Amino acid sequence: MKTPAVAETISPARILLVHDNKLGLLARKAVLEEQGHRITTAPEGVEALEQFTRDRFDLIITDYRMPRMNGLELIRKVRELDSNVPIILISGYAEALGLTEANTGADAVIPKSAHEVQQLVRWVNRLLRRPAPKKPMASQAGKAKSRIAAR
């Protein structure tokens, strides 16, 4: 006799949210806090990297275009420190620049759109549910950075 499936629940996660637009940062933070997560924010990549080296996070969500250090640079530096932390890249340029998981090093790339909130919640839930990888994945962020810089 089969045992009934148990609904999978996700415990509150510590999420580092990086975005240089204050309103965008606050809106995404509110959505994620409604889901029960603990959110730490950073207005740009350099500060986010400093926070990442001091604290442990279950997930990072970063914008692409930011001053001093863009999202791809942040992803590359985070992957050097911890190749297993899940990362979501959000960008208004995702489609125009051809940003994908394969060429950014992110686990998910979400274009800014009317459906962004639903996609963000869905990806956060998926990435927090997944088992840790058995071995580090090779990052393609360096290749993506050079391709994007050439455009």
Secondary structure by P-SEA (a helix, b strand, c coil): ccccccbbbbcccbbbbbbccaaaaaaaaaaaaaabbbbbbbccaaaaaaaaacccccbbbbbcccccccaaaaaaaaaaacccbbbbbbccccccccccccccccccccccccaaaaaaaaaaaaaaaccccccccccaaaaaaaaaaac
